[in-house]
């Protein structure tokens, strides 16, 4: 297994080193884990007041799901058009409480 500093310098094969070396412009890119995915960095929990008017992106981030999945959930929403959708914080909380019981 290669340590993180060596992995940051990896790109083309060098048979003498047995490793791959990075070019300068690729040096700043993040290196993922074995599956090619970077784990999400945990942040502080998101909290909104019950009377908050939220966008699809805010609610999706709050629940930890995609906006596509959010549109499939039976949460009350106000829809003016396909792109202009708003949620009330209390309706999102109500849905989460119903699912928890």
C-alpha positions in Angstrom: 0.0 0.0 0.0 1.2 3.5 -0.8 1.2 6.2 1.7 -0.8 9.5 1.1 2.2 11.6 0.1 3.5 9.1 -2.4 -0.1 8.7 -3.8 -0.3 12.5 -4.4 2.7 12.2 -6.8 1.2 9.3 -8.8 0.3 9.4 -12.5 2.6 7.7 -15.0 4.2 4.4 -14.6 8.0 4.3 -13.9 9.3 0.7 -13.8 12.3 1.7 -11.8 10.1 3.2 -9.0 7.3 0.7 -9.3 5.0 3.7 -8.7 3.2 6.3 -10.8 4.3 9.9 -10.6 2.2 13.1 -10.9 2.6 16.0 -13.2 2.6 19.5 -11.6 -0.9 20.4 -12.7 -2.3 17.1 -11.4 -0.5 17.5 -8.1 -3.3 19.6 -6.7 -6.1 17.1 -7.4 -7.5 15.0 -4.7 -6.7 11.3 -4.6 -9.6 9.0 -3.7 -9.7 5.8 -1.8 -9.4 2.3 -3.5 -12.9 2.5 -5.0 -12.2 5.9 -6.5 -14.5 7.8 -4.2 -13.7 10.5 -1.7 -15.6 10.1 1.6 -17.9 13.0 2.5 -16.5 15.3 5.1 -18.9 15.5 8.0 -20.0 19.0 8.8 -22.2 20.5 11.5 -25.8 19.3 11.4 -28.2 21.5 9.4 -31.1 23.1 11.3 -33.9 25.3 10.0 -36.8 26.9 11.9 -40.3 25.4 11.3 -41.4 28.5 9.4 -38.5 28.6 7.1 -39.2 28.6 3.3 -36.7 26.2 1.7 -35.5 25.4 -1.8 -35.2 21.9 -3.2 -31.4 22.0 -2.7 -31.7 23.1 0.9 -34.1 20.3 1.8 -32.2 17.7 -0.1 -29.0 18.7 1.7 -30.8 18.7 5.0 -32.1 15.1 4.5 -28.9 13.9 2.8 -30.6 12.9 -0.4 -30.6 14.1 -4.0 -33.1 16.6 -5.4 -34.4 13.8 -7.7 -35.2 11.6 -4.8 -36.7 14.5 -2.9 -39.2 15.1 -5.7 -40.5 11.5 -5.3 -41.2 11.9 -1.6 -44.7 12.8 -0.4 -43.7 16.1 1.3 -46.1 19.0 0.9 -44.6 21.6 -1.4 -45.4 24.8 -3.3 -44.7 24.4 -7.0 -44.9 27.4 -9.3 -43.0 25.7 -12.1 -40.7 22.7 -12.4 -37.7 24.7 -11.3 -39.4 26.9 -8.7 -40.4 24.6 -5.8 -40.4 25.6 -2.2 -40.9 23.6 1.0 -41.9 24.8 4.5 -39.6 23.5 7.3 -42.5 22.3 9.4 -43.7 20.1 6.5 -40.3 18.5 6.1 -40.1 17.9 9.9 -43.6 16.4 9.8 -42.6 14.0 7.1 -39.5 12.9 9.0 -41.5 12.4 12.2 -44.1 10.3 10.3 -41.3 8.1 8.9 -39.6 7.7 12.2 -42.6 6.1 14.0 
